[in-house]
Amino acid sequence: MKIFSVGNPSINLYLLDSGTHRLLIDSGYPDQLNVLGRQMRQPGFKISDIDYLIVTHFHVDHAGAIQELKSAGVQFILFDIQAAFINPMESMITGKWRYTPLTTQDNLILSPDESAAFFKQLNIDGQVIATPGHSYDSITLLLDSGEAFTGDLLAENLILDEASQEKKSWLKLRSLGAKIVYPGHGPVYTIIK
């Protein structure tokens, strides 16, 4: 599995290349496909090389360009636990961004429990874990090798409330073997035992 950072200084986007398929984690802001295209050229890819897209949560910086990517031929995987968060995001950004509304009839809808079997078909050993905290629809893609793509889940060392939802999400990720964090913002880091 090869992992490429294809984001920009304000948002991390990650491209996973399994050798047979490419999965993009988070879409970035609306109307910024040209920026993503430039970032993807650095490791030798084009937007048309992306097979699938998932988003860690429905905030404009992580999910604003989903429909644009779908229009470019990318299959969007919508996790059922996130579906109710599309309309609130769209309501917040309508009129403020050059945003293309998300069509729902052509998405691949999965539950987190179905994710491991689906990703196995793409030669990606991992699963999606519900990790509410920063937002209720937050998910993390956790690879079997320990890489955790957490989006905006608050870093564990910044959590002050031990009973918080964020802390519970981190305890779950640790118990499942998370070792290296690929956050939505900031540098990649290793989890301290």
C-alpha positions as CSV (number, residue, x, y, z in Angstrom):
1,M,0.0,0.0,0.0
2,K,1.3,3.4,-1.0
3,I,0.1,6.5,0.7
4,F,0.4,9.9,-0.9
5,S,-0.4,13.3,0.5
6,V,-2.3,15.2,-2.2
7,G,-3.7,18.1,-0.1
8,N,-2.5,21.6,0.3
9,P,-1.4,23.8,3.2
10,S,-4.9,24.2,4.6
11,I,-6.3,20.6,4.3
12,N,-4.8,17.2,4.1
13,L,-6.1,14.8,1.4
14,Y,-4.7,11.3,1.1
15,L,-4.5,9.0,-1.9
16,L,-4.1,5.3,-1.2
17,D,-2.7,3.2,-4.1
18,S,-3.2,-0.5,-3.5
19,G,-1.6,-1.4,-6.9
20,T,-5.0,-2.2,-8.4
21,H,-7.2,0.7,-7.1
22,R,-6.8,4.2,-5.8
23,L,-8.9,5.6,-3.0
24,L,-9.0,9.3,-2.1
25,I,-9.7,10.2,1.5
26,D,-11.5,13.6,1.6
27,S,-12.4,15.7,-1.4
28,G,-11.3,19.2,-0.2
29,Y,-13.1,22.5,-0.8
30,P,-15.6,23.0,-3.6
31,D,-14.3,24.5,-6.9
32,Q,-10.7,23.4,-6.2
33,L,-10.2,20.4,-8.4
34,N,-7.5,22.3,-10.3
35,V,-5.5,22.5,-7.0
36,L,-6.1,18.7,-6.3
37,G,-5.0,18.0,-9.9
38,R,-1.7,19.8,-9.4
39,Q,-1.1,18.1,-6.1
40,M,-1.8,14.7,-7.7
41,R,0.7,15.3,-10.5
42,Q,3.6,15.4,-8.0
43,P,3.4,11.7,-7.3
44,G,2.4,10.9,-10.9
45,F,-1.4,10.7,-10.8
46,K,-4.3,12.5,-12.4
47,I,-7.9,12.9,-11.0
48,S,-9.0,10.3,-13.6
49,D,-6.8,7.8,-11.8
50,I,-9.0,8.0,-8.6
51,D,-11.4,5.0,-8.4
52,Y,-13.1,5.7,-5.1
53,L,-13.7,8.5,-2.6
54,I,-14.6,8.5,1.0
55,V,-14.9,11.6,3.3
56,T,-14.1,11.6,7.0
57,H,-17.0,14.0,7.8
58,F,-19.3,16.4,6.1
59,H,-17.6,19.8,6.5
60,V,-17.0,21.9,3.5
61,D,-13.2,21.5,3.6
62,H,-13.4,17.7,3.6
63,A,-16.5,17.1,1.6
64,G,-17.1,20.2,-0.6
65,A,-15.9,18.7,-3.9
66,I,-17.6,15.3,-3.8
67,Q,-20.0,15.9,-6.7
68,E,-17.2,17.5,-8.8
69,L,-15.1,14.3,-8.3
70,K,-18.1,12.1,-9.1
71,S,-18.6,14.1,-12.4
72,A,-15.0,13.3,-13.2
73,G,-15.8,9.6,-12.9
74,V,-14.9,8.9,-9.2
75,Q,-17.3,6.5,-7.3
76,F,-18.3,8.0,-4.0
77,I,-18.7,5.7,-1.0
78,L,-21.2,7.1,1.4
79,F,-21.3,5.5,4.8
80,D,-24.9,5.2,6.1
81,I,-24.0,6.8,9.4
82,Q,-23.1,10.0,7.5
83,A,-26.1,10.4,5.2
84,A,-28.1,12.6,7.5
85,F,-25.2,15.2,7.6
86,I,-25.2,16.0,3.9
87,N,-28.1,18.4,4.0
88,P,-26.9,20.4,7.0
89,M,-23.5,20.9,5.3
90,E,-25.2,22.0,2.0
91,S,-27.5,24.4,3.9
92,M,-24.5,26.0,5.5
93,I,-22.5,26.5,2.3
94,T,-25.2,27.4,-0.2
95,G,-24.6,30.9,-1.5
96,K,-21.2,31.1,0.1
97,W,-19.2,28.7,-2.1
98,R,-19.3,27.7,-5.8
99,Y,-20.7,24.3,-4.6
100,T,-22.2,21.5,-6.7
101,P,-24.9,19.8,-4.7
102,L,-24.4,16.1,-4.1
103,T,-26.6,13.7,-5.9
104,T,-27.6,10.7,-3.8
105,Q,-28.9,8.1,-6.2
106,D,-25.6,7.0,-7.6
107,N,-23.5,6.7,-4.4
108,L,-22.2,3.4,-3.1
109,I,-23.8,3.1,0.3
110,L,-22.1,1.0,2.9
111,S,-22.2,0.6,6.7
112,P,-18.9,0.7,8.6
113,D,-19.4,-3.1,9.3
114,E,-19.4,-3.8,5.5
115,S,-16.3,-1.7,4.8
116,A,-13.6,-4.3,5.5
117,A,-15.0,-6.8,3.0
118,F,-15.5,-4.1,0.4
119,F,-11.9,-2.7,0.8
120,K,-10.5,-6.2,0.6
121,Q,-11.8,-6.3,-3.0
122,L,-9.7,-3.2,-3.6
123,N,-6.6,-4.8,-2.1
124,I,-6.9,-2.5,0.9
125,D,-6.6,-4.2,4.2
126,G,-8.6,-2.0,6.6
127,Q,-11.9,-0.9,7.8
128,V,-14.0,2.2,8.5
129,I,-14.6,3.0,12.2
130,A,-17.2,5.4,13.5
131,T,-15.2,8.0,15.5
132,P,-17.6,10.7,16.6
133,G,-16.0,13.7,18.3
134,H,-15.3,16.7,16.2
135,S,-18.5,15.9,14.4
136,Y,-21.1,13.2,15.0
137,D,-20.6,11.8,11.5
138,S,-16.8,11.4,11.8
139,I,-15.2,8.2,10.6
140,T,-11.7,6.9,10.5
141,L,-10.2,4.6,7.9
142,L,-7.9,2.3,9.9
143,L,-5.6,0.1,7.9
144,D,-4.6,-3.3,9.4
145,S,-1.0,-2.1,9.4
146,G,-1.9,0.7,11.9
147,E,-2.4,3.8,9.7
148,A,-5.4,5.8,10.9
149,F,-6.9,8.5,8.6
150,T,-8.8,10.5,11.2
151,G,-10.0,13.7,9.5
152,D,-10.7,16.3,12.2
153,L,-10.9,14.0,15.2
154,L,-9.2,16.0,18.0
155,A,-5.7,14.7,18.7
156,E,-5.8,12.5,21.8
157,N,-3.2,14.6,23.7
158,L,-5.5,17.6,23.4
159,I,-8.5,15.9,25.0
160,L,-9.1,17.3,28.5
161,D,-12.4,15.4,29.3
162,E,-11.6,11.7,29.8
163,A,-15.4,10.9,29.5
164,S,-15.7,12.7,26.1
165,Q,-16.8,11.2,22.9
166,E,-13.4,12.0,21.4
167,K,-11.6,10.1,24.1
168,K,-13.9,7.1,23.6
169,S,-13.2,7.2,19.8
170,W,-9.4,7.2,20.6
171,L,-9.7,4.3,23.0
172,K,-11.5,2.4,20.2
173,L,-8.8,3.2,17.7
174,R,-6.0,2.2,20.1
175,S,-7.7,-1.1,20.9
176,L,-7.9,-1.8,17.2
177,G,-4.2,-1.2,16.6
178,A,-3.9,2.4,15.4
179,K,-0.2,3.5,15.3
180,I,0.3,6.3,12.9
181,V,-2.2,9.2,12.5
182,Y,-2.9,10.9,9.2
183,P,-5.0,13.9,10.3
184,G,-7.1,16.2,8.2
185,H,-5.0,19.1,9.3
186,G,-1.3,19.2,10.4
187,P,1.5,16.7,10.2
188,V,1.4,12.9,10.3
189,Y,2.4,11.6,13.8
190,T,2.9,8.4,15.7
191,I,0.7,7.4,18.6
192,I,2.6,7.3,21.9
193,K,1.9,4.1,23.8
